């Protein structure tokens, strides 16, 4: 920075250094030697002086004495008396090691007497000393981070340390954006370090005065480089952070002590275009911003009354509800507005209105309407116009509804049937009937013996005899199964207006067949996995199944179709043992097989592979509890809910071998659990959201007697 470019009000000081301490290790000529040489020059005359000058000369008057140093010109000495006085000053300054002062005195003598032997010889000694002299300059200023410039040396931030500064006179400038710079002159003798403290920069600031008509308008002030952040109506898509908005409030207001710079001022009145103005703030000056928001009014009526009035103002912000008819609107911004009148499910009336300053316009709106009857076969359908249901969710065919005249497209919806869409023209004053005819049929399912479970697309829908009326035409397939009987698959094509009947005979078969899936007496499907030479339950154990076997239900979330939760490892083991005994007694257990919990290795095998969409029921899916069993899509082996519904107990203890397996798979491990009395849990739960927890390779481990964990359940396997 060029010091001359600063304001004359900037601070300028000269720092005079104290006499330096003499150092035994100082390189170059000592003051005593220098005085001795000067004395020799005086004693031996001109010849000796020139000899000393020739031997010691290392520089000339006027040469640079250091990087960026300032060497002010010395006034010439005109008389012999002044020369004698100056020579005395030189001897004293050299004796006290005031090298800069001695050099200045020598230069004054040589200006008046270029051939002065003593001054010339002494100056050579001084220049030689100053050429080698170096010092450290340390500058501390407030606030931190202020830039410190010393001559032409590299700029540093406060606290700044300049090492190896050559002796000389330097111009120092301390500055920071938004503050008044400070300038000082430094004298660096080179024999002692220089430390400068106590420099405090004064903040450079100005003021802004904000006013408006009407008063009370919200304003915000931001730096010119910041994006605008407005209290607009409606709110801006991205609300401003407090760091961006420097000042905010309501007019009139005076904002003081703003740093120098360019600012943007935003004035915002709901419904009016935002007024934006650029302002330059300069030190100790006042800038002003003022704006007038011109307005007018509207008086709105409608037939029938009670219509909603929506307004899109001139600033093109989104439409907003401003009231219901009859309605009087005042203080609207001057300009073109878009009005919408909305009533029930009727077509919206739209109009463009020009608001003029000081005027109140009267506007009238009316709908011509007719009574329409809606019926359907079968009844119980909801009717929609433009995706809006007439009358709300409780109104179903048959019903009557009043509509204004116009062309409409009606959509009738009924659960389980395809939508029916009809287009009709409604004429005012005429009665109309809209009749929706749905395409449907019926399905009847019977079995011998009765009571067989009916499953469609993997979802249980009831037991035989079963009749489904009002069914969408198409192809249907069902599986009928019953304990101790072989399952039967039936399928057929349902045509509109017909009944599709199925009568199935189930063959008695008390034992499951190897290599085939089966359903046990609890209704739990067991999936054969050839690589394991056994069966794995398709789902986690239902609460209804647990209740049937154990005569209790510890679940925190009671629901017969949800997995049993809050179950201990010991109760899960007892369930397997009892289920084995029950099915042995019923003759439905393959010889040599028993129910038990899966091992950690077995669980890893049947859960392998990437989970299909919809299978991870963790809190990532915003779950507040477990889902009914079978809610997920099956994995590659046909198993459901393997990941994320409830944790599943395994046979194994948490051991060092388990730690190594999990670590090799890239999962989080807990080495401190190894060797403790903790049983392994796999598969995560609805309560978990951390990616490390829902990693299929992660193992949780808890005490086997742990109760009341509403995220813990189990799955059984049937193995030799």
Secondary structure by P-SEA (a helix, b strand, c coil): ccccccccccbbbbbbbcbbbbbcccccccaaaaaaaaaaaaaacaaaaaaaaaacccccccccccccccccbbbbbccaaaaaaaaaaaaaaaaacaaaaaaaaaaaaaaaccccaaaaaaaaaaaaaaaabbbbbbbbbccccbbbbcccccccccccccccccbbbbbbbbbcccbbbbbbbbbbcccbbbbbccccccccccbbbbbccccbbbbbbbccccccccccccccccccccccccccccccccccccccccbbbbbbcccccbbbbbbbbcccbbbbbbbbbbccbbbbbccccbbbbbbbcccccccccccccccccccccccbbbbbbbcccccbbbbbbbbcccbbbbbbbbbbcbbbbbbccccbbbbbccccccccccccccbbbbbccccbbbbbbbccccbbbbbbbbbccbbbbbbbbbbcbbbbbbccccbbbbbcccccccccccccccccccbbbbbbbcccbbbbbbcccccccbbbbbbbbbbbbccccccbbbbccccbbbbbbcccccccccccccaaaaaaacccccccccccccccccccaaaaaaaaaaaaaaaaaaccccccbbbbbbcaaaaaaaaccccccccccccccccccccccccccccccccccccccbbbbccccccaaaaaaaaaaccccccccccccbbbbccccccccccccccccbbbbccccccccccccccccccc
